[in-house]
Amino acid sequence: MEEFASWRANGRRHTHRGHQIFWRDGGGGAEDTLVCIHGFPTASWDWHAVWPGLCERFARVIAPDMIGYGWSAKPRHYDYTIGDQADIHENLLREQGVGRYHILAHDYGDTVTQELLARDAERRAAGDESLMIESVCLLNGGLFPEAHRPRLIQRLLASPLGPAVGVFGSERTFCHSLAAVFGPDTKPSDTEAHQFWLLWCSKHGKRNGHKLIRYMAERRKHRDRWVGALQQAQVPIRLIDGLLDPVSGAHMVHRYRELIPDPDVVELPRIGHYPQLEAPEETLTAFLEFHGNRVG
């Protein structure tokens, strides 16, 4: 737990719409700025296993906890949207004087990235180079709503029962549901599962689960914009996917190959939904190889 506590202790704060956003800042390498965008229902801590390798390569690595997640503010009366989460990243980058950046994203963060890509295309079309994406690497996530297979807990949170499910859900149920999306040989330890639970529960976060889960409906509503952003992207994109993920594994890769021109995919056959935690060395190698070959 010492490393977990250290991650929090070394965080920084950014103010978004009057709320405090936790973020980690690292780096020391020679190459550009990398932004790491986490998934649901966790936080920037998801990147800790690959963090040293990322910081060794990049001059700057930025990883926020999005609003409603981790150690960031979790306001009760708030409209949690993908667009707002994209605003957080863009505003933080501008505040830090970053004009060009690379993305490494996972799960819910993939959807935020799709919105950022759509905005990037709009800026390029308008000749606006004030904030530009240079590359994108995606890990498991619901890139296409028709290929997304939500877990029972996600469906319950999105139902009329959602408020009660979030508030009264137990640590045991939460950890069991989360472990189910990992590969059979790469399940989280009890300590790791407890850390996920702490991130979910801090600052009364459980009460907002039914609001955060609305991203699933947003994916359907904005499908054309967000899938189009991938299909028409003007930057290199790689997908690294754990094939045993029941939510967005092999079936999602199949759909990706159908819809994305010249798909660049790295498949991890024995890995589930969290490649950066289940296979950090393989994931880091695949990401850095992409950055060196297609981007560098």
C-alpha positions as CSV (number, residue, x, y, z in Angstrom):
1,M,0.0,0.0,0.0
2,E,3.0,2.3,0.4
3,E,3.4,2.8,-3.4
4,F,-0.4,3.5,-3.6
5,A,-0.2,6.1,-0.9
6,S,2.9,7.6,-2.6
7,W,1.0,7.9,-5.9
8,R,-1.6,10.1,-4.1
9,A,0.9,12.0,-2.1
10,N,2.9,13.1,-5.2
11,G,-0.2,14.2,-7.1
12,R,-0.9,17.7,-8.2
13,R,-4.2,19.7,-8.5
14,H,-6.0,21.4,-11.4
15,T,-9.2,23.4,-10.9
16,H,-12.0,22.5,-13.3
17,R,-15.4,24.4,-13.0
18,G,-14.6,25.1,-9.4
19,H,-13.7,21.4,-8.6
20,Q,-10.3,20.0,-7.8
21,I,-8.8,17.5,-10.3
22,F,-6.0,15.2,-9.1
23,W,-3.3,14.5,-11.6
24,R,0.2,12.9,-11.8
25,D,3.1,14.5,-13.6
26,G,6.3,12.6,-14.5
27,G,8.8,12.4,-17.2
28,G,12.5,12.8,-17.9
29,G,12.9,11.2,-21.3
30,A,13.7,13.0,-24.5
31,E,10.4,12.7,-26.4
32,D,7.4,15.0,-26.3
33,T,4.4,14.9,-23.9
34,L,2.2,11.8,-23.3
35,V,-1.3,12.0,-21.8
36,C,-2.6,8.8,-20.1
37,I,-6.4,8.6,-19.9
38,H,-7.8,6.0,-17.5
39,G,-11.0,3.9,-17.6
40,F,-14.2,3.2,-15.6
41,P,-14.4,2.7,-12.6
42,T,-10.8,3.3,-11.6
43,A,-8.3,6.2,-12.0
44,S,-4.8,7.3,-12.9
45,W,-3.4,4.6,-10.6
46,D,-4.1,2.2,-13.4
47,W,-0.9,3.4,-15.1
48,H,1.5,2.8,-12.1
49,A,2.9,-0.5,-13.5
50,V,4.0,1.1,-16.8
51,W,4.7,4.6,-15.4
52,P,8.5,4.2,-14.9
53,G,8.9,3.0,-18.5
54,L,6.7,5.8,-19.9
55,C,8.6,8.5,-17.9
56,E,11.9,7.1,-19.1
57,R,10.8,7.6,-22.7
58,F,8.8,10.8,-22.6
59,A,9.9,14.3,-21.5
60,R,6.5,14.7,-19.8
61,V,3.8,12.2,-18.8
62,I,0.5,13.6,-17.5
63,A,-2.3,11.4,-16.0
64,P,-5.4,13.0,-14.4
65,D,-8.1,11.3,-12.4
66,M,-11.2,12.5,-14.3
67,I,-13.9,14.2,-12.4
68,G,-16.0,11.7,-10.5
69,Y,-13.0,9.2,-10.3
70,G,-10.1,8.4,-8.0
71,W,-8.9,11.3,-5.9
72,S,-10.5,14.0,-7.9
73,A,-13.7,15.8,-6.8
74,K,-16.9,13.8,-7.0
75,P,-19.7,16.4,-6.9
76,R,-23.1,14.9,-6.3
77,H,-25.0,17.5,-8.4
78,Y,-23.0,17.4,-11.6
79,D,-23.6,16.5,-15.3
80,Y,-20.9,13.9,-16.0
81,T,-20.2,13.7,-19.7
82,I,-17.5,12.6,-22.1
83,G,-17.3,16.1,-23.5
84,D,-16.6,17.5,-20.1
85,Q,-13.9,15.0,-19.4
86,A,-12.3,15.9,-22.7
87,D,-12.5,19.6,-21.6
88,I,-10.5,18.7,-18.4
89,H,-7.7,17.2,-20.4
90,E,-7.5,20.1,-22.9
91,N,-7.7,22.7,-20.2
92,L,-5.0,21.0,-18.2
93,L,-2.7,20.8,-21.2
94,R,-3.2,24.5,-22.1
95,E,-2.6,25.4,-18.5
96,Q,0.7,23.5,-18.6
97,G,1.7,25.1,-21.9
98,V,1.5,21.9,-23.9
99,G,0.5,22.3,-27.6
100,R,1.3,18.8,-29.0
101,Y,0.8,15.5,-27.3
102,H,0.4,11.8,-27.6
103,I,-2.3,9.7,-26.0
104,L,-2.4,6.3,-24.2
105,A,-5.9,5.5,-23.2
106,H,-8.0,2.7,-21.8
107,D,-11.7,1.8,-21.5
108,Y,-13.8,5.0,-20.7
109,G,-10.6,6.9,-21.6
110,D,-10.9,5.5,-25.2
111,T,-14.2,7.2,-25.6
112,V,-12.8,10.5,-24.2
113,T,-10.0,10.0,-26.8
114,Q,-12.5,9.6,-29.6
115,E,-14.0,13.0,-28.6
116,L,-10.5,14.5,-28.5
117,L,-9.8,13.1,-32.0
118,A,-13.0,14.6,-33.3
119,R,-12.0,18.0,-32.0
120,D,-8.5,17.5,-33.3
121,A,-9.9,17.0,-36.8
122,E,-12.1,20.1,-36.5
123,R,-9.1,22.2,-35.5
124,R,-6.9,20.9,-38.3
125,A,-9.7,21.7,-40.8
126,A,-9.9,25.2,-39.4
127,G,-6.1,25.6,-39.5
128,D,-5.9,25.8,-35.7
129,E,-2.6,24.3,-34.5
130,S,-2.9,25.5,-30.9
131,L,-3.5,22.0,-29.5
132,M,-2.7,19.0,-31.6
133,I,-2.7,15.2,-31.1
134,E,0.3,13.4,-32.6
135,S,-0.5,9.8,-32.0
136,V,-3.0,7.6,-30.1
137,C,-2.6,4.2,-28.5
138,L,-5.8,2.5,-27.3
139,L,-6.2,-0.4,-24.8
140,N,-9.4,-2.4,-24.3
141,G,-12.5,-0.3,-24.5
142,G,-16.0,0.1,-26.0
143,L,-14.9,1.8,-29.2
144,F,-18.1,0.6,-31.0
145,P,-21.4,0.5,-29.0
146,E,-22.6,-2.5,-31.1
147,A,-19.5,-4.5,-30.0
148,H,-19.6,-3.5,-26.3
149,R,-20.7,-6.2,-23.9
150,P,-21.4,-4.5,-20.5
151,R,-21.2,-6.5,-17.3
152,L,-24.3,-7.0,-15.2
153,I,-23.2,-4.4,-12.7
154,Q,-22.9,-1.8,-15.5
155,R,-26.4,-2.7,-16.8
156,L,-27.8,-2.4,-13.3
157,L,-26.1,1.0,-12.7
158,A,-27.6,2.2,-16.0
159,S,-31.1,1.0,-15.0
160,P,-33.6,2.7,-12.7
161,L,-32.1,0.7,-9.9
162,G,-28.7,2.5,-10.5
163,P,-28.8,4.9,-7.5
164,A,-29.4,2.1,-5.0
165,V,-27.0,-0.3,-6.7
166,G,-24.2,2.3,-6.4
167,V,-24.8,3.3,-2.8
168,F,-25.5,-0.2,-1.4
169,G,-22.9,-2.1,-3.4
170,S,-20.4,-4.0,-1.3
171,E,-16.7,-4.3,-1.6
172,R,-17.0,-8.0,-2.2
173,T,-19.5,-7.5,-5.1
174,F,-17.4,-4.7,-6.6
175,C,-14.1,-6.7,-6.5
176,H,-15.8,-9.9,-7.8
177,S,-17.2,-8.0,-10.8
178,L,-13.9,-6.3,-11.5
179,A,-11.9,-9.5,-11.3
180,A,-14.2,-11.1,-13.8
181,V,-12.9,-8.9,-16.6
182,F,-9.3,-9.9,-16.0
183,G,-7.7,-12.9,-17.6
184,P,-7.9,-16.3,-15.8
185,D,-4.1,-16.2,-15.0
186,T,-3.8,-12.5,-14.2
187,K,-6.4,-11.7,-11.6
188,P,-5.8,-8.8,-9.2
189,S,-4.5,-9.7,-5.8
190,D,-6.7,-8.9,-2.7
191,T,-4.5,-5.8,-2.1
192,E,-5.0,-4.6,-5.7
193,A,-8.7,-5.2,-5.6
194,H,-9.0,-3.3,-2.3
195,Q,-7.1,-0.4,-3.9
196,F,-9.6,-0.3,-6.8
197,W,-12.4,-0.2,-4.2
198,L,-10.8,2.7,-2.3
199,L,-10.5,4.7,-5.5
200,W,-14.2,4.0,-6.2
201,C,-15.4,4.9,-2.7
202,S,-13.3,7.9,-1.8
203,K,-15.2,11.1,-1.4
204,H,-18.5,9.3,-1.5
205,G,-17.9,8.3,-5.1
206,K,-20.3,5.3,-4.9
207,R,-23.3,7.6,-5.0
208,N,-22.4,8.8,-8.5
209,G,-22.0,5.4,-10.2
210,H,-25.4,5.7,-12.0
211,K,-24.4,9.1,-13.4
212,L,-20.9,8.1,-14.6
213,I,-22.3,5.1,-16.4
214,R,-24.3,7.3,-18.7
215,Y,-21.3,7.2,-21.0
216,M,-22.8,3.9,-22.4
217,A,-25.8,5.9,-23.7
218,E,-23.5,8.7,-24.9
219,R,-21.6,6.1,-27.0
220,R,-24.8,5.2,-28.8
221,K,-25.9,8.8,-29.2
222,H,-22.6,10.0,-30.6
223,R,-21.6,6.9,-32.5
224,D,-21.2,8.5,-35.9
225,R,-19.0,11.3,-34.5
226,W,-16.8,9.0,-32.3
227,V,-16.4,6.1,-34.7
228,G,-15.9,8.5,-37.5
229,A,-13.1,10.1,-35.5
230,L,-11.2,6.8,-35.6
231,Q,-12.0,6.0,-39.2
232,Q,-10.8,9.5,-40.4
233,A,-8.0,10.1,-38.0
234,Q,-5.0,12.0,-39.3
235,V,-2.6,10.6,-36.8
236,P,-1.1,7.1,-36.2
237,I,-3.3,4.8,-34.1
238,R,-2.5,1.4,-32.5
239,L,-4.9,-0.8,-30.6
240,I,-3.4,-3.1,-27.9
241,D,-6.1,-5.6,-26.8
242,G,-6.4,-8.4,-24.2
243,L,-8.4,-10.9,-26.1
244,L,-10.0,-12.7,-23.1
245,D,-11.7,-9.5,-22.0
246,P,-15.5,-10.4,-21.9
247,V,-16.4,-6.7,-22.4
248,S,-14.2,-5.6,-25.2
249,G,-11.9,-8.4,-26.1
250,A,-11.6,-10.5,-29.3
251,H,-15.0,-9.6,-30.5
252,M,-14.2,-5.9,-30.4
253,V,-10.9,-6.5,-32.2
254,H,-12.9,-8.2,-35.0
255,R,-15.2,-5.2,-35.3
256,Y,-12.1,-2.9,-35.2
257,R,-10.6,-4.7,-38.2
258,E,-13.9,-4.5,-40.1
259,L,-14.3,-0.7,-39.6
260,I,-10.9,0.9,-39.3
261,P,-8.7,1.4,-42.4
262,D,-5.2,-0.2,-42.2
263,P,-5.7,-1.4,-38.6
264,D,-2.7,-1.6,-36.4
265,V,-3.5,-4.1,-33.7
266,V,-1.4,-6.0,-31.1
267,E,-3.3,-8.9,-29.6
268,L,-2.6,-10.3,-26.1
269,P,-4.1,-13.8,-26.2
270,R,-4.1,-14.6,-22.5
271,I,-4.9,-11.2,-21.1
272,G,-8.2,-9.6,-20.1
273,H,-9.5,-6.0,-19.8
274,Y,-6.5,-4.4,-18.1
275,P,-3.4,-5.0,-20.3
276,Q,-1.4,-2.3,-18.5
277,L,-1.9,-4.1,-15.2
278,E,-2.1,-7.8,-16.3
279,A,0.8,-7.6,-18.8
280,P,2.7,-4.4,-18.1
281,E,5.9,-5.4,-19.8
282,E,4.2,-6.6,-23.0
283,T,1.9,-3.6,-23.1
284,L,4.8,-1.1,-22.6
285,T,6.9,-2.9,-25.3
286,A,4.0,-2.8,-27.8
287,F,3.3,0.9,-27.0
288,L,7.0,2.0,-27.2
289,E,7.5,0.0,-30.4
290,F,4.5,1.8,-32.0
291,H,5.8,5.1,-30.9
292,G,9.3,4.4,-32.2
293,N,8.2,2.9,-35.6
294,R,5.1,4.6,-36.7
295,V,5.4,7.9,-34.7
296,G,9.0,8.6,-34.3
